[in-house]
Amino acid sequence: MDPRGWPCLICSCLFWSVHGMVPEPQNVRLHSVMFDTFLQWDPPNFHKGSMTYTVQYKVYGNGFTDLCQRTDVTKCNISNIPIHGSYIVRVRTEVEEERSNWVNITFTPFSDTIIEPPAVQAEATTPGVLIVQITDPLVSRDGGKYSIKHFYGHGFVTYKMRIWKKDYDGEQVRYVNITQSSKTLPDLDPGTTYCLQAQAFIVELNKNGDWSNALCITTTDNGINTVQLTIILLSVLALLPFICFMILHVYRWAKYIFLPSYYLPQHFIEFLSKPFYSSQFLASQSQGEEQAYDKIIVLSEESKSDNESEEQMRNAKQLLQGSHEEILRPKEVSDFTPLVHS
Ligand SMILES: *[C@@H]1O[C@H](CO)[C@@H](O)[C@H](O)[C@H]1NC(C)=O
């Protein structure tokens, strides 16, 4: 024990022995939530033997009724007190047959009980609009659960809601009164996160309930917001070279497949498509006869323009001339052979 407590102890001892009194419970207080109520206290500083406590209540003008009798814990469930009206609740200490004075406290359940927050749900339907749903807090009583409206009266319970933009510290908080279980909050900014809290408000008693936890919800957007737009633009820019490359590649491939740049002149196609000439040609080949022939070099029209292909053209012409000579030579030889022999 704290040495400074000794004089106190001696005083209490003297006081108790002289007056025969047990010290009263200390720090008597009520704890009431949704009409579920406890009276609580601290044990007195001095005690001799085992202490017990008795709690009673009374309606003004009536006698006292016991709530807890000779209990050894420092709290008493006093929820059995009727909720309508105002009461005196009292507690005392008992040590064997000795009793302390009563400590009185007044209790008016309707105004003293703490009202729990309502359940809040919100839905973002159209841009800049939130639909809020409020569910009444419930009171457990006599084995059932009842809305607080059942006790305070349907017309007397409303809700206060506060709304603020989540990411704007300087933004003012808006307050809205809600009388129905559902409320539409129009005129909000689209694509913005709002936080909501609600509390019950008992108009008649000017009594507030506890605030609900903040519920944050983002309103829907009327299109694409600036952040999304920026992300889309940046990704398109980043992919642009690749997309161009792919388009070019596909175009070249398609052109190669469907529009070949090399083709035979029309009269050649006609010539080859006639079976007579082609079979004659084949027949003459099979006989092993030496035939005069022309070399065909096909050039793409596309490459006519650049210098490189002009050079190719020149080379091709030279080649053509050279081959003419080559082709002519065997003819000459064949013409002259009989002359030489003869
Ligand atoms: C207090 O008493 C009431 C009524 O008898 C009962 O409904 C409630 O559950 C009790 N509370 C606790 C925490 O035991």
The ligand as a Gaussian input file, in Angstrom:
#p B3LYP/6-31G(d) Opt

LIG

0 1
 C      -29.377000      -7.433000     -18.899000
 O      -30.683000      -7.794000     -18.627000
 C      -31.588000      -7.816000     -19.700000
 C      -32.979000      -8.086000     -19.165000
 O      -32.994000      -9.137000     -18.271000
 C      -31.144000      -8.877000     -20.672000
 O      -31.991000      -8.870000     -21.766000
 C      -29.727000      -8.534000     -21.125000
 O      -29.235000      -9.525000     -21.979000
 C      -28.801000      -8.410000     -19.927000
 N      -27.514000      -7.945000     -20.409000
 C      -26.409000      -8.692000     -20.312000
 C      -25.176000      -8.128000     -20.928000
 O      -26.385000      -9.765000     -19.729000

